[in-house]
């Protein structure tokens, strides 16, 4: 028996005990209390009204003359009770009762008649030299309880069996669904992201729907992590290769100097390779720092940053022809200013390295609700895969001064800003477009 069924049975059993307690203890008390309240109400009416007539068929009113002796008084009482079809043998108005009611007190007594299995609830009091007795016959409480217990037990037993059957059916169904979920969770722990292809038609569908969504999210995150791990291995492999070549050259020229083969060209080559390593370290730092640093976003004019980047790279661009198209005077965006400047610098650097005819085209324009910045240059590498271009250490051409990290840095920064971009390699041109949302 599973835990759900066991708990349900325990609940039903406690409900059964509570009902029996109510029937055996509280019900008789409530019954007698209401009967007494009913009699009290009539007693008050008798005190108030002189010509009072009892209008309650459940109650009996007896009026006795107090001047009679005690025996005659009780004989008269019994005679009147029998006339009302209430033959109670043990009822007796004693001297103590008469003394009590003369003090204007109400005597409340219960007279039991075992053979008839009834009790007589009575209120005895005095008014205008007459003794009044109001009585209500009640069935023995245990007889009521016995009858109620029998029917309640039958009802509870039927309810218990029906509930047990319902719980058994639904719990079996639920346990089957839970087992399915358990198996699916086990599959996820073993990196098998299988969805649950099942509909129950009840609240379990929501849980299955949530589970399938969770499986999709975990699969997506796992695939991302797996891809990052592969890229990381490739990244470090490429780093090793990129550093190994200049270090080998430095070592070779240093050994030549050590062997007293002095040549000024050796020192020049060593300096070139040291600068290459230094440049590579700067690029590596730029490529990873934005994954760990929080972006310091602020509102600024992109046009100003673009103009500043052109001015900053003026020395590198002096041999290139620039064509700039821009009819927008102000383009306020919200981003990390330093990061966007880094994006422009790397795009300009990439265009300089791969421009076939030393011409670079810039254009800022509007498409629908977006404002587009485009940098374009003629290239002989238009047949390359666009997805490969943004990979670290991937080079368009075999140029020894190229690290292949520029577009990788641009991709990281724009993704962290959730800024959309497009790369196009067609018609002998390389084009990089960034889509900004202009702040109103």
Secondary structure, 3 states (H helix, E strand, C coil): CCHHHHHHHHHHHHHHHHHHHHHHHHHHHHHHHHHHHHHHHHHHHHHHCCCCCCCCCCCEEEEEECCCCHHHHHHHHHHHHHHCCCCCCCCCCCHHHHHHHHCCCCEEEEEEECCCCEEEEEEEEEECCEEEEEEEEEECHHHHHHHHHHHHHHHHHHHHHHHHHHHHHHHHHHHHHHHHHHHHHHHHHCCCCCCCCCCCCCCHHHHHHHHHHHHHHHHHHHHHHHHHHHHHHHHHHHHHHHHHHHHHHHHHHHHHHHCCCCCHHHHHHHHHHHHHHHHHHHHHHHHHHHHHCCCCEEEEEHHHHHHHHHHHCHHHHCCCEEEEEECCCCCEEEEEHHHHHHHHHHHHHHHHHHCCCCEEEEEEEEECCEEEEEEEEECCCCCCCHHHHCCCCCCCCCCCCCCCCHHHHHHHHHHHHCCEEEEEEECCEEEEEEEEECCC
